[in-house]
Amino acid sequence: YTNQINIVGNSRTYDHVIRRELDIVEGDAIYPNQINDITNKLRSLGLFKSVKVSEKIIEDNIVDLIIDVEEQQTGTVSAGVSVGTLEGFSILGGLKERNFYGTGRSLEFLLNTSDNSRELTLITSDRFTPLEDGQLSYNLNYEEQDLSQSSSYKLNTFKSGVGIGYKINNNLFHNFNIEYLLKDYEITNNSTVASSVANSSGENVSFLIKNNFRYSTLNKGFIPKEGYYFNYNNTIETPTSSSNGYFRNTFTYKNYTNMSDRNIFSLQAKLGNVISLNNNDILSDDKFSLGGRWLRGFDNYGVGPRNSRTSYVGGNNVVALKLDFSREIIKDSNFPVFINLFNDYGLLWENKTKPTNNKNSLRASAGFGIKYYSPIGPIGFSWGYPLLDEDYDIKRMFLFSIGNID
């Protein structure tokens, strides 16, 4: 039986941060397997360089439990650059502290700025002890988007929310979030903007309820080679005085098969649907879009219902499929080079009000590319050729990207 639990070595981290990970208290019986469990749980926090748990015999059947930890640096600074033909030049930066003032709470600040958008995010999270491996998080997010070239408006968005995330098993994760949402639409061209956006010009307030389930058996490492990934996201926007509200579901599936030492086949699919809770037209930025990385050979917002080149409307339903075959042509454990062959399919359809260009036809493309996992990050080149398209689609046959090549 445990007489005392003594914690040493934590000059910065509070005792309660360590004690809340223990399944025992003074007076409880202790078994050898619990020693390993305590050690593994404390190591998984990422706060300590080393963890040693031992017993000190006091008398027959009575021991003191000694938890000896060595603390480590828990703050990190990140910075990066992403360059591509789709998003343009992007700068990414962040600060993260995993043990804020010794409380075990994480604090993260992120900045992402590109040619047409700027985003600031602040997230803080802590253990949610009623759930094993649970995290309670709070977030603030501000984003500016310039959609004048594709949809004839600019959008400023502010979000704040609270969420709970936890691991159901080794592969399955669940997140639940409630968010306050403030949108401000600025119309840049009244003659081409979608009517639903024009009617919502100015500030719009709503609340979001989000559920996300993620299941993954993908191999560890930078390059996915084996396993599968499934993600289900459900979002409910509550109707308010300035919002009609909607119910949206998105399914994403990825399967990677390592066919041989150098050959990888992957299948990726996306299925989405959004419906209005008041049987009204849904705002364009809440609908689905198609093109870019999910349909190579076409531009971002290049496929689907639109009134004109600068008035993209989007659709309430989307189906997309990506088939890829990659072969490693320069075998290097650190910086490999792959040649890639692909075939993409996509369909986007349905709106309450009918846009000028609204053919519900299947689009398809095929092409090839090169992926290089370089010392500065992944670099991708691809050439996509539309096989099935409409005359009002916007094509982009060449894609180049540093930092995001999926």
N, C-alpha and C positions, 0 to 999 in steps of 0.2 A: 504494500500500500504506500501511497505517496504522502510523505510528511510535509515537505516544502517543495515549491518550485522556484528555483533561483535562476535569475537571468543575469548574465554578465556580458560585458563587451559592447553594450548598446549605449554609447555615450551620447548619441543623438536621437535615436529612435525611442519613443515612449514604450514602457513595458506593456501597456494595454494593446498596442499594435501587435505584439508577439503573442500575448496571452489569448487574444480572440481567435487565434489559429489553432489553439489546443483543444482537444476533445476531452481533457481531464482537468480536474481542479484538486487542490489539496484534500486528501482523505480518500480519493478514488483508488481503485485497484489499477495497476498498470501491467501491461503485457509486453513482451519483447517486440511484437510487430507494431505496437503503438510508438515505440522509439523511432522506427524507420518512417512511420507515417508523419510524425511531428517534424523530423528532419526534412523530408521531401516537401512538406507544405511550406515550411519557412524558406527553403531554397527557392521555391516557385514564386515567392513574392518579388524576387529580383532586387532586394534591398541589401543583401549581405553577400560578402565575398566568400565566406565559409560559415557553416553551421555544424556544431558538434553537440550532440545530446548524450548525456551519460547519467549513470546512477551512482549515488554515494550511499553505501549501506550505513544506516544509523543503528539498527538492531534487527533481530530476526523479523523478517517479513515487513520491515519498514525501511524506506529509502527516501533520500532527497533527490529530486530531479534537477540536474544542472544543465542549463541551456546556454552554451557559450557561442556567441556570434561575433563575426568580424564585419564591420560595416564597410560599405564601398561608396564610390561616387554614384549618385543617382540622377544627376542633372545632365542633360544633353542639349546640344545646339545642332540644328540641321539646316542645310542650305542646298539648293539645287536649281538647275535650269532645265527646262523642257522646250524643245524646238520642234515644230512640225508644220506641215502644210494645212492642217485642219485648225488647230488652236493658235498657231503663230508662235511667238516667243513668250514663254512663261517663266516667271521667277517664283520659286517656292522656298519658304523659310519657316523655321519653327523653333520654339523653346519648349522643353519638357522637363519637369521635375517629378520623379516618382515617389518622393518622400518629403512632401512639403512641410518644413519645420518639424520633422520627426513624427508626423501624425500618420504616415502611411498613405496619405491622400496624394493623388497625382494631379498635376496642374499642367495644362498644355495650351500653347498659343500657336496658331498656324496662320500663315499668310500665303496667298496664292494670287498672283496677278499676271494677266496676259493682255494681249492686244484689245480684247473686247470684254474683259471682265476683271473684277477685283473682289477678293473674298477674304474676310477676317473671321477666325473662329477661336473661341475660348472654351475649353472643356475642363471640368474638374470632376474627379470620380473618387470613390472610396468603397471599401468593402461593405456589402449589404449582408450582414451576418445571418439574418433569418434564412438566406439561401446559401447553400454551399457553393463556393466560387462565384458568388454574386457580386455585382458592382452597381452602385447607385451613382448616377452621373447627372451633372447639370451642364447646360451648354448655352452659349450666346453665339449668334452667327449673323454677319452682315455681308451682303453681296450686291455688287453693282454689275448689271449685264447690259451690254449694248447690242440689241437685236434689230437695229435699224436697217441693216443690210438684208436681213432674211425675213423680218416680220414687221418692220416699220414702227417699232417702239423700243423704249428703254425701260428697264425694270430694276428697281431697288427693293431688296428684300431684307427684312429683319426677323430673326427667329430666336426665341428663347424657350427652353424646355427642360424637362426632367425625365430620366429614363432608368430602367432597370435591365441589366444584362446578366445572364448566367449560363453556365455550361450544364446541359442536360446529361450528356455523356461525353466521352473523349472526342467525338466527331460532331456532335449536335449542339448548336448554340441558339439561344432565344434572346431577343431584345424587345422591350416594350417602352414606348416613348409617348409623352404628351407635350405638344408644343403650341406656343402662341405665335401667330404668323401675321406680319404686317407687310403688305405689298403696295408699292407706289408705281403706277404705270404712267410713263411720259410718252405721249404719241409724237412720233417724228414725221409721219405723213398720213394725214387724215383721209386722203383719197384711196390709199391702198391697205391700211391696217384692217385686220379682221374686226367685224362688227362687235363680237363679244368683248374684245379688248377695248375698243372705242367706248363701249358702254360702261366699262370699268375704269376709265381714266381717273387718275388720282389715287387716294389711299383706300385700301381694302383690308379688312381685319377678319381673321378666322382662327379656328383652333384645329390642330391635327392630332389624330390618334393613330399611332403606327405600331405595327407588329412585324417582326422580321425573324424568320427561321433560316439558319444556315447550316448545311451538312456538308462536310468535306473530308475526303480521304486522299487528297492530293499529296504527293511526295513532298518531303521537306526540301528546301533549296530554292534558288532563284528561278530555275527553269522548270515549269511543270512538265512532267514526263509520264506520270502514271497516276491513276485514280480518277475520281469524279467529284464534282461540286454541284450542289443544288441550293438555290436561294429563293425563298418565297417572301415577298414584301407586300403587306396590306396597309393601305393608308385610307383613313376616313377624314374628310374635311367637313366639319360641322357647319350647317347653314347659319349665317348671321345676316345682319342688315345689309352688309356689303358683299356677301358671297352666297352663291347658290348651293354650295356643298357638293361633294362627290364621294364615290366609293371606288377605289382603284386597287387592282391586283396585278402583280408582276411576278412571273416565274422565270428564273434563269438556270440553265443546266449546262455543264461543261464535263466532257469526258475525254481523258487523255489515255492513249494506249501506246506503250513502248513496244513497238513491233519487233525491234532487234536492237543491237547495240547502238545504232546510229539513226534509226528511223522512228518517228513519232507521228501518230495519227490522232487528230483531235476533232471532236464534234461539239459545237456550241449552239445553243438554241435559246430563244427568248419568246415569251408569250405574255401579252399584256391586254388588259381591258379596264376602261374607266367609264362609269355611268354617273349621270347627274342625279342627286337626291330629290331635285325639284323639277325634273324633266325639262331642264333648260340647257342651252348651249354651254359647253365647258370652255374655259379660257384656254388659249393656245398653249401657254406654258405648262398647263396641267395635263395636256394631251400627250400622246406619244409622237415621236419623230423618227425618221428613218434615213440612213445614209451614213457616210463616214466609216467608222470602224465596224459597224454592224452590217454594212452593205458596201464593200469596197468597190471602187469604180464610180461612186457617186459622192457628192459633197455632203457635209453636214446640212441637215434640213434640205437635202436635195431630192428626196423622193416622197410622194404623197400629196394629199389635197392641198391646193394653194390657189389664191386669187391672181397672183402675179409673182414675178421673180422676187420682189421685196415684200410679199404678203403671204408667208407660209402659215397654214392653218393647222396642219397635223391631223391626227385621227384618234378615234376612241378605241381602236383595236390595232394591235400589231402582232405579227408573227415573223420571226427571223431565224435563219439557219446558216451556220458557217461550217464548212468542211475544209480541213487543212491537213496537208501532208508535209512534214518537215524532215529533211535529211541533213545530218551533220557533215559538212564538207571539210571543215578544218577542226580536227579533234583536239581540243585543249580543255583540260579540266577547269581552268579558270576563265578563259575567254573564248568560248566556242563560236563558230560561225555556222549558220544553218541556211539552206536554200528551201524556199517554201512555195508550195503550189496550193491554190485555194479555189473554192467554188461557193458563192454566197447566194442566198435566196431571201426575199423579203416581201411582205405585203402589209400595207397600212390602209385602213378604211373606216368609214362611218363618221358622219357629223349630223347634228340636228338640222343645221342650215347648210344647204348645198353650196360648196365653193365653186368658182368658175371652172377650175380644173380638178376633176374628182373621179377619175377612172380607177375602179377597184381592181386593178390588174397586177399580176405577179411580176416582180422585178427579179433579175438574176444577173450575176456577173461571174467572171473567172479571171484568174491571173496568176502572177508569181511574185516572189519577193525574196529579200535577203535579210536575215536577222543576225546581228553581231552583238554579243554580250561583252561589251568593251569595259576597260577600267573606269570610264566615266559614266557608265550606265548602258542600258540596252539601246541599240541603234537599229532602226528598221527602214527598209525601202520596199515599196510594193508598187506594182503596175496592175491595175484592174481594168477589165474591159467589159462594159455592159453587154449582156446577151439579150435581155428583155428589158425594155424601157419605154417611156412615153416622151413625146417631143417637148413637153414642158419640164421634164426632169433636169436638174443641174448636175452635170457630170464632173468628176475629178479623178482622172485615171491614174495620176501619180501621187503617191503618199510618201512622205518622209517624216520621221519622228525620232527624237532623242528623248528617252525617259519613259515613254509609254508606247509600246508596240503591240499590245494585245488586240 
